[in-house]
Amino acid sequence: MKKWFLYILVCVIALAGCEDVIDVETPSEDPRLVVEGLLRVDTTEVFIPVEIKLTQTSNFFGTIEPVTDVDEIVIIIQEINEDGFPEGSTGTSSLTQLDPGSGIYVPDPSFDRDQRIRVSTVLEARVEFTLVITWRGRRYAAQTRYVPSVPIDEVRLGDNTLFEEEETEVIVRFTDRPEEGDFYVFDFGFGNYLVTEDTFYNGQEFEFSYFYDEEFEPGTALEIGLLGADRTFYNYMDLLLEQTNGAQGPFQTPVATARGNVFDVTNLDNDEIVDNAQEPNTFGLGYFAVVQEFTSALIIE
């Protein structure tokens, strides 16, 4: 018996001594600019809460770093004629970091003229917003138009579960606009998003259940947001949710295969075109959108 034990012990030591260290080559590329520019409009307020978060991608196992060294970041607001083309500028908003090193850019309060954007801008005129960023010798631009939403009619707790017992059901009801082709993004907080389109409920009241994968303590406040979206923003969010599986929220994970509406326009000489087809491999990540949001709060009892 002792001989067998010694034989097995020798074999284990010999195998352990034969282990090789394998170097794995991880993907590496130059840092890409990542834009988190979802501006949520509350039409009962005076100003749009402008906050643009800039980060940069790094190596495979690297950390996500804030972008703090932009040369310029500005939002250009232009009126759009009936044919969909800009016809003059209605204003600009220059942004800066109030908290140095944060990578979060807001309207610059040091200007003589107020750099904040009034809500009336999106209510009184048909306008187009262009976000322009100059960073490390490259110029990036993203264009979007304001998209309205609809109020949430009701939010209530349910008592059903989907997969496991430790879940929380929230039932949401809203009424779609009569126009066809409406898209929406629901923000359930904690990095949880859901997209929907009105293909099967156009102009009707619609009710559905959403399940959190946890049970909340009594007194927990849940705030649910209903955001308007156009088809492009809807498709972008749908793709990101599919890739991230809702684990950390779509704006926390810069996915290299998901293209948003941020383009590198460094070598373009036409300000009305921001899709840089001549250099398809130079682009930023993320999205810039200006959308109306309605919210509804729910307290866990």
Buried (B, 14 or more C-beta within 10 A) or exposed (E): EEEEEEEEEEEEEEEEEEEEEEEEEEEEEEBBBBBBBBBBBBBEEEBBBBBBBBBBBBEEEEEEEBBBEBEEBBBBBBBBEEEEEBEEEBBBBBBBBEEEEEBBBBBBEEEEEEBBBBBEBBEEEEBBBBBBBBBEEBBBBBBBBBBBBBEBBEBEBEEEEEEEEEBBBBBBBBBBBEEEEBBBBBBBEEBBBBBBBBEEBBEEEBEEEBBBEEEBEEEEEBEBBBBBBBEBBBBBBBBBBEBBEBEEBBBEBBBEEBBBBBBBBBEBEEEEEBEBEEEEEBBBBBBBBBBBBBBBEBEBE
